[in-house]
Amino acid sequence: MSVEAVAAETAANVVVDNSAGLKAIGAALAVSVTGIASAFAEKEIGCAAIGAMTENENLFGKGLILTVIPETIVIFGLVVALLIS
């Protein structure tokens, strides 16, 4: 048997499994995209909350709650990443 025939037979029998790498990429995207989106949302809400609190100090509680709400998006992304892997 020639070297070329052995190489062709070996190449035909090799199975490439990329599923672990693709799962890792999907999990990383799930967490990173939700983290970036949450950061942009929290930036806008934080600026608006600070502006509202400078005019009325009684709005601190509402501003704090509204600032924390975008963090739930990251928790959902983490849950999706854990379900993928």
JOSULFEN-V218910 format. One record per residue. SS is DSSP state (H for helix, E for strand, C for the rest). OMEGA is omega in whole degrees, 0 to 359 (999 if undefined). D_FIRST is the distance of its C-alpha to the first C-alpha in whole Angstrom. Layout:
{{SS:OMEGA:D_FIRST} {SS:OMEGA:D_FIRST}}
This chain:
{{C:183:0} {C:180:4} {H:180:7} {H:180:8} {H:178:7} {H:179:7} {H:179:10} {H:179:11} {H:179:11} {H:180:13} {H:179:15} {H:182:16} {H:182:17} {C:177:19} {C:180:23} {C:180:25} {C:181:29} {C:187:32} {H:180:34} {H:178:36} {H:179:36} {H:176:38} {H:179:40} {H:178:41} {H:179:42} {H:179:44} {H:179:46} {H:177:47} {H:181:48} {H:181:50} {H:185:52} {H:181:52} {H:178:53} {H:177:56} {H:179:57} {H:179:57} {H:179:59} {H:179:61} {H:178:62} {H:180:63} {H:181:65} {H:177:67} {H:181:68} {H:180:70} {H:179:71} {H:178:72} {H:179:74} {H:180:76} {H:178:77} {H:177:78} {H:179:80} {H:181:82} {H:177:83} {H:178:84} {H:182:87} {C:183:87} {H:180:86} {H:181:86} {H:182:83} {H:181:81} {H:179:80} {H:178:79} {H:179:77} {H:179:75} {H:180:74} {H:178:73} {H:183:71} {H:185:69} {H:180:68} {C:179:65} {H:178:63} {H:178:63} {H:179:60} {H:178:58} {H:176:58} {H:177:57} {H:177:54} {H:178:53} {H:179:53} {H:179:51} {H:178:49} {H:177:49} {H:179:48} {H:185:45} {C:999:44}}
